[in-house]
Amino acid sequence: MKKKTNTIIFYIIAAAVILSFGVFGVIYFTPEIGVPSNALVVVNREPIYWNRDMAYSYNNMLEYWKQRIPDLNEQYQQLIFNSYIQQVVEEKIAEQAVKKYGIKVSNARVNQKIIDSGLFYDEQGKFAFSNLPKDQQLYYFNKFKKDISREILENDISFASIFTTEIDLTKYFHVTHDLYKFEYYYIPISVVSDDELAKYYETVKNNYEVMQAAHILVKDLETAQKISVELKADPDKFIEYVLKYSTDEGSKANAGDLGVFDRKTMVKEFSDAAFKLTKPGEISEPVRSEFGYHIIKCIKPPYIPSLSDPKIKEKVLEDYSAVNEAILVDKAKNVANEVYNLFEKNDITTIEKKYNLELKKTGEFAYRDTIVDETNTSITELSDANDIHDALYLAKKDEVIKPIRTQKGFIVAKVLSKTIGSEELYRSKHADILRDVIGVYQYILTNDWKLFLQNNSKVVYPKNSPVNNGNL
């Protein structure tokens, strides 16, 4: 039976929770004596208590995750709950800042925001906000009022601080409108000769031992013993017994066949018993695991797969690279430096003969764009070559750029062309460029402001808070 994957689900949720924190980042909480014991959390001495609106919002978030991952245990639910409380804290910090800076929002502006939202119209297209119950009207009115206050606060602070120059605008224009094209050699880190790989495989080949087996899974030992005895007497009944007794629906459709697997694929108890079977058709004694009792039938006894199998070779190469990463990186770096020196001399013949490397060309792309080939298809091996953009921006036409490291290799590139955006194009795009640059600065300043609020806020959980004790 294959190992459980609950840990993977946990990390998926954790990643999504972290992303949901937004620019405020993670605020760390500590319990403190002297705060209201029935408060959920205290932000800058202001307690927040659990209420109906919060329960409604949290349940919606929880339901969202349950629809995507039905098997949510308490650990995952606690993580989701903490994520929701993080949002509550962020909103409270912003609300306090609105009060501090004296921002006022008229009822007329809130009403207009509600109308413009498009959320409160009936099937005939008529505005139907007044049809909502009074408590819901009040809830949405206050929510929109808070949203407007926060928007005003963020926009006033960021726009008041923005000052741009023509130098800023010109630089942004060239970054977004200049076009580049280059040719390059790609030196992968995992360049390992067949002889090297074969020698390595010979020393570790037992780790890659595999076999093929089928099984019958039952819940109790008595049934398992009965099946084992009867199958040893008449092995031809195996498929019949799979269909009659096995509780493993996944393998039942394949007559219990689990395919080819290695020791690490299955739980230890199963693997230990299966790999002791040495003859096709051999039946095991009942084997207990966390899933129940297994009766295992050997289809193909344990064997060492050949390195000529492409899948095995790929796996062995991956393992070899992980073990010898530092050596392989250093080796690839030395090759890249030699290729750079030869490329500067335009000695293409030596590069291709000595290192068996292919000179490739890109298509035309802008500084911030994905690097594409001449058919305008993204180049996978350059997808993480982030430093190449800065190097191209600074390089001249026909210049060979020093080796640039990517996650899986090195690039040695030569600039083929740089198409500089014209003065005429700059003038025609000036208004758009100004808007974009101000938007970038606004985003940066807004984030800085939010981080400032976070770093100067005191967030405390009372001892009895469900965030501390895990009682939702």
Secondary structure, 3 states (H helix, E strand, C coil): CECCCHHHHHHHHHHHHHHHCHHHCCCCCEECCCCCCCCCEEECCEEECCCHHHHHHHHHHHHHHHHHCCCCCHHHHHHHHHHHHHHHHHHHHHHHHHHHCCCCCCHHHHHHHHHHHCCCECCCCCECHHHCCHHHHHHHHHHHHHHHHHHHHHHHHHHHCCCCCHHHHHHHHHHHHCEEEEEEEEEECCCCCHHHHHHHHHHHHHHHCEEEEEEEEECCHHHHHHHHHHHHHCHHHHHHHHHHHCCCHHHHCCCCEEEEEECCCECHHHHHHHCCCCCCCCECCCEEECCEEEEEEEEEEEECCCCCCHHHHHHHHHHHHHHCHHHHHHHHHHHHHHHHHHHHCCCHHHHHHHHCCCCEEECCEECCCCCEECCCCECHHHCCCCHHHHHHHHCCCCCEEEEEECCCEEEEEEEEEEECCCHHHHHHCHHHHHHHHHHHHHHHHHHHHHHHHHHCCCEEECCCCHHHHCCC
